[in-house]
Amino acid sequence: IKKNKEWVKNNQEKIKEYRKTYYRKNRIKKQAREAVNRAIKKGLLRRPNRCERCGIKCKPDAHHWKGYEKENQLEVQWLCKECHLTKYV
C-alpha cells in the first residue's frame, strides 16, 4: 500500500491524462456515476453500510448492473470492492 501511495504521489500528470482519456471514451459511464453521486447527496439514494452480495460491513460501491444508460443510472447494486471486481455479478 505504501508503494501504491508513493507511485500515485509521483505520477499525478500520468494519472490526470489517463482519467481525461478514460472519461472521454466512457462519457455514459461518467454521467451514470455522477448521477449516483448527486442522488446520494440529495438523499434520493442511500448508500447502505453492507455489501448486498456477501453482507460484509463496508462502504460499498454502486454497481450499475443494468447498464449505464439514462433510464438505468440510479438502478444500482451496492457491492464491496471484492464482490464488485468479481466477474460473477
PyMOL CGO cylinders between C-alpha atoms (Angstrom):
from pymol import cmd
from pymol.cgo import CYLINDER

trace = [
    CYLINDER, 0.00, 0.00, 0.00, 2.84, 2.37, 0.81, 0.3, 1, 1, 1, 1, 1, 1,
    CYLINDER, 2.84, 2.37, 0.81, 4.33, 1.68, -2.65, 0.3, 1, 1, 1, 1, 1, 1,
    CYLINDER, 4.33, 1.68, -2.65, 0.99, 2.49, -4.30, 0.3, 1, 1, 1, 1, 1, 1,
    CYLINDER, 0.99, 2.49, -4.30, 0.63, 5.79, -2.42, 0.3, 1, 1, 1, 1, 1, 1,
    CYLINDER, 0.63, 5.79, -2.42, 4.15, 6.73, -3.39, 0.3, 1, 1, 1, 1, 1, 1,
    CYLINDER, 4.15, 6.73, -3.39, 3.55, 5.85, -7.05, 0.3, 1, 1, 1, 1, 1, 1,
    CYLINDER, 3.55, 5.85, -7.05, 0.35, 7.92, -7.09, 0.3, 1, 1, 1, 1, 1, 1,
    CYLINDER, 0.35, 7.92, -7.09, 2.15, 10.86, -5.49, 0.3, 1, 1, 1, 1, 1, 1,
    CYLINDER, 2.15, 10.86, -5.49, 4.93, 10.71, -8.11, 0.3, 1, 1, 1, 1, 1, 1,
    CYLINDER, 4.93, 10.71, -8.11, 2.70, 10.21, -11.17, 0.3, 1, 1, 1, 1, 1, 1,
    CYLINDER, 2.70, 10.21, -11.17, -0.03, 12.83, -10.89, 0.3, 1, 1, 1, 1, 1, 1,
    CYLINDER, -0.03, 12.83, -10.89, 0.32, 14.01, -14.51, 0.3, 1, 1, 1, 1, 1, 1,
    CYLINDER, 0.32, 14.01, -14.51, 0.13, 10.45, -15.84, 0.3, 1, 1, 1, 1, 1, 1,
    CYLINDER, 0.13, 10.45, -15.84, -2.98, 9.79, -13.73, 0.3, 1, 1, 1, 1, 1, 1,
    CYLINDER, -2.98, 9.79, -13.73, -4.61, 13.06, -14.86, 0.3, 1, 1, 1, 1, 1, 1,
    CYLINDER, -4.61, 13.06, -14.86, -4.01, 12.21, -18.54, 0.3, 1, 1, 1, 1, 1, 1,
    CYLINDER, -4.01, 12.21, -18.54, -5.32, 8.65, -18.08, 0.3, 1, 1, 1, 1, 1, 1,
    CYLINDER, -5.32, 8.65, -18.08, -8.52, 9.93, -16.43, 0.3, 1, 1, 1, 1, 1, 1,
    CYLINDER, -8.52, 9.93, -16.43, -9.06, 12.51, -19.15, 0.3, 1, 1, 1, 1, 1, 1,
    CYLINDER, -9.06, 12.51, -19.15, -8.69, 9.86, -21.87, 0.3, 1, 1, 1, 1, 1, 1,
    CYLINDER, -8.69, 9.86, -21.87, -10.83, 7.33, -19.99, 0.3, 1, 1, 1, 1, 1, 1,
    CYLINDER, -10.83, 7.33, -19.99, -13.71, 9.74, -19.41, 0.3, 1, 1, 1, 1, 1, 1,
    CYLINDER, -13.71, 9.74, -19.41, -13.57, 10.98, -23.00, 0.3, 1, 1, 1, 1, 1, 1,
    CYLINDER, -13.57, 10.98, -23.00, -14.04, 7.37, -24.16, 0.3, 1, 1, 1, 1, 1, 1,
    CYLINDER, -14.04, 7.37, -24.16, -16.62, 6.49, -21.46, 0.3, 1, 1, 1, 1, 1, 1,
    CYLINDER, -16.62, 6.49, -21.46, -18.91, 9.52, -21.19, 0.3, 1, 1, 1, 1, 1, 1,
    CYLINDER, -18.91, 9.52, -21.19, -22.02, 7.47, -20.40, 0.3, 1, 1, 1, 1, 1, 1,
    CYLINDER, -22.02, 7.47, -20.40, -20.27, 5.72, -17.50, 0.3, 1, 1, 1, 1, 1, 1,
    CYLINDER, -20.27, 5.72, -17.50, -19.09, 9.06, -16.12, 0.3, 1, 1, 1, 1, 1, 1,
    CYLINDER, -19.09, 9.06, -16.12, -22.60, 10.52, -16.37, 0.3, 1, 1, 1, 1, 1, 1,
    CYLINDER, -22.60, 10.52, -16.37, -24.06, 7.50, -14.56, 0.3, 1, 1, 1, 1, 1, 1,
    CYLINDER, -24.06, 7.50, -14.56, -21.51, 7.74, -11.75, 0.3, 1, 1, 1, 1, 1, 1,
    CYLINDER, -21.51, 7.74, -11.75, -22.17, 11.46, -11.39, 0.3, 1, 1, 1, 1, 1, 1,
    CYLINDER, -22.17, 11.46, -11.39, -25.93, 10.83, -11.31, 0.3, 1, 1, 1, 1, 1, 1,
    CYLINDER, -25.93, 10.83, -11.31, -25.48, 8.34, -8.45, 0.3, 1, 1, 1, 1, 1, 1,
    CYLINDER, -25.48, 8.34, -8.45, -23.27, 10.76, -6.52, 0.3, 1, 1, 1, 1, 1, 1,
    CYLINDER, -23.27, 10.76, -6.52, -25.80, 13.60, -6.96, 0.3, 1, 1, 1, 1, 1, 1,
    CYLINDER, -25.80, 13.60, -6.96, -28.66, 11.32, -5.88, 0.3, 1, 1, 1, 1, 1, 1,
    CYLINDER, -28.66, 11.32, -5.88, -26.74, 10.33, -2.73, 0.3, 1, 1, 1, 1, 1, 1,
    CYLINDER, -26.74, 10.33, -2.73, -26.05, 13.98, -1.88, 0.3, 1, 1, 1, 1, 1, 1,
    CYLINDER, -26.05, 13.98, -1.88, -29.71, 14.93, -2.44, 0.3, 1, 1, 1, 1, 1, 1,
    CYLINDER, -29.71, 14.93, -2.44, -30.92, 12.00, -0.35, 0.3, 1, 1, 1, 1, 1, 1,
    CYLINDER, -30.92, 12.00, -0.35, -32.62, 10.24, -3.29, 0.3, 1, 1, 1, 1, 1, 1,
    CYLINDER, -32.62, 10.24, -3.29, -30.29, 7.24, -2.92, 0.3, 1, 1, 1, 1, 1, 1,
    CYLINDER, -30.29, 7.24, -2.92, -28.91, 5.92, 0.34, 0.3, 1, 1, 1, 1, 1, 1,
    CYLINDER, -28.91, 5.92, 0.34, -25.64, 4.03, 0.45, 0.3, 1, 1, 1, 1, 1, 1,
    CYLINDER, -25.64, 4.03, 0.45, -26.03, 1.06, 2.84, 0.3, 1, 1, 1, 1, 1, 1,
    CYLINDER, -26.03, 1.06, 2.84, -23.26, 0.01, 5.21, 0.3, 1, 1, 1, 1, 1, 1,
    CYLINDER, -23.26, 0.01, 5.21, -23.15, -3.59, 3.95, 0.3, 1, 1, 1, 1, 1, 1,
    CYLINDER, -23.15, -3.59, 3.95, -22.49, -5.36, 0.65, 0.3, 1, 1, 1, 1, 1, 1,
    CYLINDER, -22.49, -5.36, 0.65, -25.71, -6.65, -0.93, 0.3, 1, 1, 1, 1, 1, 1,
    CYLINDER, -25.71, -6.65, -0.93, -23.97, -9.82, -2.15, 0.3, 1, 1, 1, 1, 1, 1,
    CYLINDER, -23.97, -9.82, -2.15, -21.80, -11.06, 0.74, 0.3, 1, 1, 1, 1, 1, 1,
    CYLINDER, -21.80, -11.06, 0.74, -23.16, -8.95, 3.61, 0.3, 1, 1, 1, 1, 1, 1,
    CYLINDER, -23.16, -8.95, 3.61, -19.78, -7.71, 4.83, 0.3, 1, 1, 1, 1, 1, 1,
    CYLINDER, -19.78, -7.71, 4.83, -19.88, -4.39, 6.69, 0.3, 1, 1, 1, 1, 1, 1,
    CYLINDER, -19.88, -4.39, 6.69, -18.18, -1.77, 4.49, 0.3, 1, 1, 1, 1, 1, 1,
    CYLINDER, -18.18, -1.77, 4.49, -18.72, 1.33, 2.36, 0.3, 1, 1, 1, 1, 1, 1,
    CYLINDER, -18.72, 1.33, 2.36, -19.99, -0.42, -0.79, 0.3, 1, 1, 1, 1, 1, 1,
    CYLINDER, -19.99, -0.42, -0.79, -19.63, 0.75, -4.39, 0.3, 1, 1, 1, 1, 1, 1,
    CYLINDER, -19.63, 0.75, -4.39, -22.59, 1.35, -6.66, 0.3, 1, 1, 1, 1, 1, 1,
    CYLINDER, -22.59, 1.35, -6.66, -22.61, -1.35, -9.36, 0.3, 1, 1, 1, 1, 1, 1,
    CYLINDER, -22.61, -1.35, -9.36, -24.61, -0.43, -12.49, 0.3, 1, 1, 1, 1, 1, 1,
    CYLINDER, -24.61, -0.43, -12.49, -25.80, -3.96, -13.16, 0.3, 1, 1, 1, 1, 1, 1,
    CYLINDER, -25.80, -3.96, -13.16, -28.44, -2.93, -15.72, 0.3, 1, 1, 1, 1, 1, 1,
    CYLINDER, -28.44, -2.93, -15.72, -26.05, -0.69, -17.64, 0.3, 1, 1, 1, 1, 1, 1,
    CYLINDER, -26.05, -0.69, -17.64, -25.16, 2.99, -17.69, 0.3, 1, 1, 1, 1, 1, 1,
    CYLINDER, -25.16, 2.99, -17.69, -27.94, 4.33, -19.92, 0.3, 1, 1, 1, 1, 1, 1,
    CYLINDER, -27.94, 4.33, -19.92, -30.01, 7.24, -18.61, 0.3, 1, 1, 1, 1, 1, 1,
    CYLINDER, -30.01, 7.24, -18.61, -33.04, 5.10, -17.66, 0.3, 1, 1, 1, 1, 1, 1,
    CYLINDER, -33.04, 5.10, -17.66, -30.81, 2.77, -15.58, 0.3, 1, 1, 1, 1, 1, 1,
    CYLINDER, -30.81, 2.77, -15.58, -28.42, 5.26, -13.98, 0.3, 1, 1, 1, 1, 1, 1,
    CYLINDER, -28.42, 5.26, -13.98, -29.89, 5.02, -10.49, 0.3, 1, 1, 1, 1, 1, 1,
    CYLINDER, -29.89, 5.02, -10.49, -30.59, 1.27, -10.56, 0.3, 1, 1, 1, 1, 1, 1,
    CYLINDER, -30.59, 1.27, -10.56, -27.53, 0.07, -8.72, 0.3, 1, 1, 1, 1, 1, 1,
    CYLINDER, -27.53, 0.07, -8.72, -26.48, -2.84, -6.59, 0.3, 1, 1, 1, 1, 1, 1,
    CYLINDER, -26.48, -2.84, -6.59, -24.32, -1.96, -3.56, 0.3, 1, 1, 1, 1, 1, 1,
    CYLINDER, -24.32, -1.96, -3.56, -21.22, -4.17, -3.52, 0.3, 1, 1, 1, 1, 1, 1,
    CYLINDER, -21.22, -4.17, -3.52, -17.97, -4.30, -1.55, 0.3, 1, 1, 1, 1, 1, 1,
    CYLINDER, -17.97, -4.30, -1.55, -14.78, -3.86, -3.59, 0.3, 1, 1, 1, 1, 1, 1,
    CYLINDER, -14.78, -3.86, -3.59, -14.14, -7.61, -3.73, 0.3, 1, 1, 1, 1, 1, 1,
    CYLINDER, -14.14, -7.61, -3.73, -17.64, -8.50, -4.97, 0.3, 1, 1, 1, 1, 1, 1,
    CYLINDER, -17.64, -8.50, -4.97, -17.63, -5.56, -7.40, 0.3, 1, 1, 1, 1, 1, 1,
    CYLINDER, -17.63, -5.56, -7.40, -14.41, -6.75, -9.00, 0.3, 1, 1, 1, 1, 1, 1,
    CYLINDER, -14.41, -6.75, -9.00, -15.52, -10.36, -9.42, 0.3, 1, 1, 1, 1, 1, 1,
    CYLINDER, -15.52, -10.36, -9.42, -16.98, -11.35, -12.77, 0.3, 1, 1, 1, 1, 1, 1,
    CYLINDER, -16.98, -11.35, -12.77, -19.90, -13.45, -11.46, 0.3, 1, 1, 1, 1, 1, 1,
    CYLINDER, -19.90, -13.45, -11.46, -22.00, -10.38, -10.66, 0.3, 1, 1, 1, 1, 1, 1,
]
cmd.load_cgo(trace, "trace")
